[in-house]
Amino acid sequence: MPTLAETVISKPPHQFGLTTFSEYMDKMKDLSEFKLTETLWREEIKIDIQTPYKWFGVQALGDLHIGSHGVDYDELANILAGLLQNDNLKTILIGDLGNFFIPKGRHVEGMMGDVVTPHTQLVALKKFFTEYQDEILANTSDPHHTDWVFQATGIDAYEYIARELNIPLVTQGSSIKLNFGEVEYDVMPFHKIAKFKSSFNLTHSHKRALELHRDADVVMAGHIHKGAFEKAYRNGHEVALVQIGTLLTKEVGSTWAKKQGFLGQVRPYYPIVLFNTEEKRMQIIDYLEDAEDLLRIKL
């Protein structure tokens, strides 16, 4: 037979830091504002440039895939040497700088093409950003190789790298204003322009970005590993449309692409946009050796 209920047990009540929906919303707002102040990513930046030269060059650089043994590292050295040899030639980085295949990411078989771990790739990129920060105008986000690290770990590799460096981080489709005093240019960078890429017209998505996203003087993108450029007239003014290639050009580097049935040879193609610093007009030139005569002209 059960005993009488003479034992009294008093448990502490639940204690909530927040008790009303309104308080939760206020706290979420505060935390959201804190996160926005902490991030380095920007939708618009302005870069003031003073130069004694008539032309200023910007060479978009991306799809390096550093860490893969399919990379043409000799060509990378040539490109970086060109930046150092020309005071009025700089770069905007547009994504997929490291290969960064990780076990919990997408396309994990890509690790078979990496010669070093993601950690070593990150260290190498940190060295690159640090040593070349004076040559880098800005770095753009990408949704692929580098972002796979973020998707698997929550670590933003670009924020980690750039936090102590003088390198602005800009989101895809953002505005990079290049201000030469009397003349200003608006550059819209992407790694990948979603939904509108064409295998037959490599600058097709660039034109759609001008129509569906916003106006700009230059649209640059990467991702598809095939290069092209075009000067056109849109929205009442001249525009430059640049599609870069890749450094992942060696045979082993295309193994995955061949499995997928991708057609056509890729190449390390990085055109240079030349901005006139006196009046608003641009040139686009395939190779640095052809651009150097213009880069040497002084005001």
C-alpha positions in Angstrom: 0.0 0.0 0.0 1.5 3.4 -1.0 2.4 5.8 1.8 0.6 9.1 2.2 1.9 12.0 0.1 3.7 13.7 3.0 6.9 14.5 1.1 7.0 17.9 -0.5 9.4 18.6 -3.4 9.9 22.2 -4.6 11.6 22.5 -8.0 12.9 25.9 -9.3 10.7 27.5 -12.0 12.1 27.9 -15.5 14.0 31.2 -15.8 13.9 32.8 -19.2 16.1 35.7 -20.1 13.4 37.0 -22.4 9.7 36.5 -21.8 7.9 38.2 -24.6 8.0 38.0 -28.4 8.8 41.7 -28.6 11.9 41.2 -26.4 13.0 38.4 -28.7 12.6 40.6 -31.7 14.6 43.5 -30.1 17.4 41.1 -29.2 17.5 39.6 -32.7 17.6 43.1 -34.1 20.6 44.0 -31.9 22.4 40.8 -32.8 21.7 41.4 -36.5 23.1 44.9 -36.3 26.2 43.6 -34.4 26.8 41.0 -37.1 26.6 43.6 -39.9 29.1 45.8 -38.1 31.5 42.8 -37.8 31.5 41.7 -41.4 34.1 43.0 -43.9 31.8 42.4 -46.9 30.6 45.5 -48.6 28.0 46.3 -51.4 29.8 49.4 -52.5 33.3 50.8 -52.1 35.1 53.8 -53.6 38.8 53.7 -54.4 40.6 57.0 -55.0 43.5 56.8 -57.5 46.1 59.4 -58.2 48.4 58.6 -61.1 50.7 60.5 -63.5 49.7 58.1 -66.3 47.1 58.6 -68.9 45.9 55.0 -68.6 45.3 52.8 -65.6 44.9 49.1 -66.0 42.8 46.5 -64.1 43.3 42.8 -64.8 40.6 40.6 -63.3 42.1 37.5 -61.7 40.3 34.4 -60.6 39.8 30.7 -61.1 43.4 30.1 -60.0 42.5 26.9 -58.1 45.8 27.1 -56.1 46.5 23.7 -54.5 45.6 21.5 -57.5 48.3 19.9 -59.6 46.3 20.9 -62.7 47.3 24.5 -62.2 49.8 26.3 -64.6 51.9 27.8 -61.8 54.4 29.2 -64.3 51.7 31.3 -65.9 50.6 32.5 -62.4 54.1 33.7 -61.8 54.1 35.6 -65.1 50.8 37.3 -64.3 52.0 38.4 -60.8 55.3 39.6 -62.2 53.4 41.8 -64.6 51.5 43.4 -61.7 54.7 44.2 -59.9 56.4 45.6 -63.0 53.7 48.2 -63.8 52.8 50.8 -61.2 49.5 51.6 -62.9 48.3 48.0 -63.3 46.3 46.4 -60.5 44.0 43.4 -60.1 40.5 42.7 -58.8 40.2 39.1 -57.6 37.0 37.3 -58.6 36.9 34.0 -56.9 37.9 30.3 -56.8 41.4 31.3 -55.8 42.1 28.1 -53.9 40.8 24.6 -54.9 39.5 23.8 -51.4 37.9 20.4 -52.0 36.9 19.1 -48.5 35.5 15.8 -47.4 32.1 17.3 -46.4 31.8 19.6 -49.3 30.6 19.1 -52.9 32.4 17.1 -55.5 34.7 15.4 -52.9 36.4 13.4 -55.6 38.1 16.7 -56.5 40.4 16.1 -53.5 42.2 13.5 -55.7 43.5 16.4 -57.7 44.9 18.4 -54.8 48.6 18.3 -54.0 48.2 19.9 -50.5 45.5 20.0 -47.8 42.9 22.8 -47.6 44.9 24.2 -44.6 48.0 24.6 -46.7 46.1 26.1 -49.5 44.7 28.7 -47.0 48.2 29.5 -45.7 49.4 29.9 -49.3 46.5 32.3 -50.1 47.2 34.2 -46.9 50.8 34.7 -48.1 49.6 35.8 -51.5 47.1 38.4 -50.1 49.7 39.7 -47.7 52.6 40.0 -50.2 50.4 41.4 -53.0 47.9 43.6 -51.1 49.2 46.7 -52.8 48.4 45.2 -56.2 44.9 44.1 -55.2 42.1 46.7 -55.4 39.4 44.4 -54.0 38.4 40.7 -53.6 35.0 39.4 -54.6 33.0 36.6 -52.9 32.4 33.3 -54.7 29.8 30.5 -54.1 32.1 27.6 -54.9 35.5 26.3 -53.9 36.3 28.8 -51.1 32.7 28.9 -50.0 32.7 25.1 -49.5 34.9 25.7 -46.5 32.3 28.1 -45.1 29.5 25.6 -45.8 31.3 22.8 -44.0 32.9 24.7 -41.1 31.3 28.2 -40.8 34.7 29.7 -41.4 34.9 32.5 -44.0 38.4 32.1 -45.5 38.4 35.5 -47.2 37.4 37.3 -44.0 40.1 35.4 -42.1 42.7 36.3 -44.7 41.8 40.0 -45.2 41.0 41.1 -41.7 44.4 42.5 -41.0 45.1 43.6 -44.6 44.2 46.6 -46.7 42.1 44.7 -49.1 38.3 45.5 -49.4 35.9 42.6 -49.7 33.0 43.1 -52.0 30.0 40.9 -52.7 29.1 39.6 -56.1 27.4 42.3 -58.2 28.6 45.1 -55.9 29.9 48.5 -57.0 33.7 49.2 -57.1 34.0 52.9 -57.9 37.4 53.8 -59.4 37.8 57.6 -58.8 40.5 59.4 -60.8 39.3 62.9 -59.8 37.5 64.2 -62.8 36.6 60.8 -64.1 35.0 57.9 -62.2 34.2 54.3 -63.4 31.9 51.8 -61.8 33.0 48.2 -61.9 30.5 45.4 -61.2 32.4 42.1 -60.3 31.1 38.6 -60.1 32.6 35.2 -59.8 29.5 33.6 -61.3 26.5 35.4 -62.9 23.7 32.9 -62.2 21.2 31.6 -64.6 22.2 33.5 -67.7 25.5 32.0 -68.9 25.7 30.9 -72.6 28.1 28.4 -74.2 27.9 30.3 -77.4 28.0 33.9 -76.2 30.4 34.2 -73.3 29.5 37.7 -72.4 25.7 37.1 -72.6 25.3 37.0 -68.8 27.2 40.2 -68.4 24.6 42.1 -70.6 21.8 40.5 -68.6 23.4 41.8 -65.4 23.3 45.3 -66.8 19.6 44.9 -67.6 18.4 42.9 -64.5 20.7 44.0 -61.7 22.1 47.5 -62.2 24.0 49.8 -64.5 27.8 49.9 -64.6 30.8 50.7 -66.8 32.5 47.3 -66.5 31.1 43.8 -65.8 33.7 41.1 -65.0 33.1 37.5 -64.3 34.8 34.1 -64.1 33.7 30.5 -63.3 33.2 29.0 -66.7 37.0 28.8 -67.4 36.6 30.2 -70.9 37.6 33.8 -71.7 36.2 36.5 -73.9 35.7 40.3 -73.9 33.5 42.8 -75.6 33.0 46.5 -75.8 29.4 47.5 -76.2 27.0 50.4 -75.8 24.4 49.9 -73.1 22.2 52.3 -71.1 23.5 55.3 -73.1 27.2 54.7 -72.5 30.1 52.5 -73.4 30.6 49.4 -71.4 33.4 46.8 -71.1 32.4 43.1 -70.6 35.2 40.8 -69.4 35.0 37.0 -69.0 38.2 35.5 -67.7 39.7 32.0 -68.2 41.5 29.8 -65.7 44.9 28.5 -64.6 43.5 25.0 -64.2 44.7 24.1 -67.7 46.9 21.0 -67.3 45.5 17.6 -68.4 44.9 16.3 -64.8 43.1 19.5 -64.0 40.4 18.8 -66.6 39.7 15.2 -65.5 36.5 16.1 -63.6 35.3 18.3 -66.5 35.9 15.4 -69.0 33.8 13.1 -66.8 31.0 15.7 -67.0 31.2 15.9 -70.8 32.3 19.6 -70.9 33.5 20.5 -74.4 36.2 23.0 -75.5 39.7 23.8 -74.4 40.1 26.1 -71.4 43.1 28.5 -71.2 44.7 31.1 -68.9 42.9 34.2 -70.4 43.0 37.4 -68.3 42.2 40.5 -70.4 43.2 44.0 -69.1 40.8 46.9 -69.0 42.5 50.2 -69.5 40.8 53.2 -68.0 41.5 56.6 -69.4 42.3 58.9 -66.4 41.4 62.2 -68.3 38.2 61.4 -70.1 35.7 58.6 -69.7 36.7 55.9 -72.2 38.2 52.4 -72.0 40.3 49.9 -73.9 40.4 46.2 -73.5 43.6 44.3 -74.4 44.3 40.6 -74.3 47.9 40.5 -73.3 50.1 42.7 -71.1 52.9 43.0 -73.6 50.4 44.7 -76.0 49.1 47.0 -73.2 52.4 48.2 -71.8 52.9 50.9 -74.5 49.6 52.6 -73.3 50.4 52.0 -69.6 53.7 54.0 -70.1 52.0 57.1 -71.5 52.2 60.0 -68.9 49.8 62.9 -68.7 
